[in-house]
Amino acid sequence: MPISSVRTVTYWTDGEASQLLDVHRPEGAPAATPAVLLWHGMGPDSRFEVAALAAETASHGLTVFVPDWRSDAPDGGRAHLTASLRYVREHAGGFGADAGRLVVAGWSAGAGSAIGTALRPDLTDGQAPGAVVGIAGLYGRPARSTGSVPLEDLAGAAGPRVPVVLIHGAADTVIESHHSRDFHGELEERGWPVRLHEADTDHAGIIMTAYDPALGHCVPTTGADALRAGRETARLIAAAALALA
């Protein structure tokens, strides 16, 4: 399903600064698609790094929301992340999406943030999403969305055990893939519905990009391994969303 447009809106402002959010919606989509909130990694305001993944995910018939957020904010980005989540819940319908069928996904530093919305919904907007997807994540450090550590939160998680998808590049040297494998084991042991997928690619390739050292960030790539891995990442996000009732 081809992409018809990308619309950019403002989702947060404090009177001095504003944060932007891109909405990817496919041509010919049904009246109310599932919604995906996709968080980028550590680089401040770098929604462009996951734009290719967002477009590919939307091509499966989903509406994908991609906000900027700033890891260098005094709170580590927590206000931006939680505000973007609230924005999607409140405004998804205006973009032809169903906030009741919401997947929260994130890459790199965004991965733990996404997982945190399921483990500690009381620290985000009070409601767990329908499913969460962690891409190339590290789960033993505080999540930017909650300020708490996902691995530690597992023991006391009291909300619904929503489906979790973990995706990682086997050749990732930035955040090694054993972090997702270890977290998968912990989730499985506690009875969470969880799926783990490893691809033959690196930290950037898992989102259909390559790291450009001159620019200091990831850029779209035509590399076969990255394209194959990124398309599978998009398919897995879409599968999680389309499975929601």
PEVEN-V381024 format. One record per residue. PHI is phi in whole degrees, 0 to 359 (NA if undefined). D_LAST is the distance of its C-alpha to the last C-alpha in Angstrom with 1 decimal. Layout:
PHI:D_LAST ; PHI:D_LAST
This chain:
NA:21.5 ; 287:24.2 ; 275:24.1 ; 268:25.5 ; 195:26.2 ; 236:26.0 ; 253:26.5 ; 250:28.1 ; 229:28.0 ; 261:29.4 ; 249:27.0 ; 204:29.7 ; 209:33.4 ; 243:36.0 ; 93:38.9 ; 244:40.3 ; 219:37.5 ; 234:34.2 ; 242:31.2 ; 255:29.5 ; 217:26.0 ; 264:25.2 ; 244:22.3 ; 259:21.6 ; 223:19.9 ; 279:20.3 ; 296:22.3 ; 76:20.7 ; 290:17.1 ; 295:15.0 ; 302:15.3 ; 224:12.3 ; 272:11.3 ; 301:9.4 ; 249:12.3 ; 236:14.5 ; 259:17.4 ; 243:20.1 ; 261:23.2 ; 284:26.5 ; 269:29.1 ; 293:32.3 ; 300:34.2 ; 300:34.3 ; 50:32.6 ; 240:31.8 ; 298:28.5 ; 299:30.4 ; 292:30.2 ; 252:26.4 ; 296:26.6 ; 296:26.8 ; 295:23.7 ; 298:21.8 ; 297:23.1 ; 294:22.2 ; 294:18.6 ; 298:18.3 ; 295:19.8 ; 274:16.6 ; 97:15.1 ; 239:14.1 ; 258:15.9 ; 245:17.8 ; 254:19.8 ; 233:22.9 ; 268:25.2 ; 286:28.7 ; 208:29.6 ; 242:32.9 ; 289:33.5 ; 269:37.2 ; 292:36.4 ; 306:38.1 ; 264:34.8 ; 77:33.7 ; 104:31.1 ; 300:29.1 ; 298:29.5 ; 295:28.3 ; 297:25.2 ; 291:24.1 ; 293:25.1 ; 293:23.0 ; 295:19.9 ; 297:20.8 ; 301:21.5 ; 296:18.2 ; 300:16.5 ; 275:19.1 ; 240:19.6 ; 305:16.6 ; 301:16.4 ; 291:20.0 ; 250:19.2 ; 80:16.5 ; 240:13.6 ; 254:10.8 ; 294:11.8 ; 285:8.8 ; 239:7.1 ; 250:10.4 ; 250:12.1 ; 255:15.8 ; 234:18.1 ; 204:21.9 ; 247:25.0 ; 58:28.1 ; 297:28.7 ; 286:25.3 ; 292:23.7 ; 299:24.9 ; 297:23.9 ; 295:20.3 ; 298:20.3 ; 301:22.0 ; 292:19.2 ; 271:17.4 ; 281:20.6 ; 226:22.3 ; 300:20.0 ; 294:23.0 ; 261:25.0 ; 246:22.8 ; 240:21.0 ; 87:20.2 ; 222:16.4 ; 288:14.8 ; 289:12.4 ; 290:9.0 ; 196:11.3 ; 227:15.0 ; 228:17.3 ; 252:21.1 ; 246:23.4 ; 56:27.0 ; 258:26.9 ; 236:29.4 ; 247:28.1 ; 257:31.4 ; 236:32.2 ; 303:31.0 ; 287:27.8 ; 294:28.6 ; 279:25.7 ; 239:26.7 ; 81:30.3 ; 248:29.5 ; 267:29.5 ; 307:26.2 ; 299:28.1 ; 283:29.7 ; 294:26.6 ; 304:25.1 ; 299:27.6 ; 249:26.8 ; 299:23.1 ; 249:21.9 ; 279:18.4 ; 295:15.1 ; 274:15.4 ; 283:12.6 ; 300:12.7 ; 238:15.8 ; 242:17.2 ; 246:21.0 ; 230:22.9 ; 207:26.7 ; 275:29.7 ; 295:32.1 ; 261:35.0 ; 289:34.0 ; 254:37.1 ; 277:35.9 ; 230:33.3 ; 294:33.8 ; 294:31.0 ; 296:32.0 ; 297:30.3 ; 289:26.9 ; 297:28.0 ; 296:29.4 ; 292:26.4 ; 304:24.2 ; 298:26.6 ; 294:26.5 ; 297:22.7 ; 298:22.8 ; 298:25.7 ; 264:23.8 ; 83:20.9 ; 279:18.3 ; 287:15.9 ; 222:17.7 ; 231:18.7 ; 242:22.0 ; 231:23.2 ; 246:26.8 ; 240:28.3 ; 276:31.9 ; 201:32.3 ; 250:33.2 ; 297:31.9 ; 277:31.9 ; 297:31.0 ; 294:27.6 ; 247:26.6 ; 70:28.7 ; 225:31.8 ; 226:35.3 ; 280:37.2 ; 255:40.2 ; 295:42.8 ; 292:44.9 ; 273:42.1 ; 80:40.6 ; 206:37.0 ; 276:34.7 ; 228:34.9 ; 302:33.2 ; 224:34.6 ; 253:35.1 ; 301:35.7 ; 300:34.3 ; 296:33.0 ; 293:31.3 ; 298:29.7 ; 296:28.4 ; 293:27.1 ; 295:25.5 ; 295:23.8 ; 290:22.3 ; 302:21.3 ; 299:19.4 ; 296:17.8 ; 290:16.6 ; 299:15.2 ; 298:13.5 ; 299:12.1 ; 296:10.7 ; 287:9.0 ; 289:7.9 ; 281:6.4 ; 285:3.8 ; 288:0.0
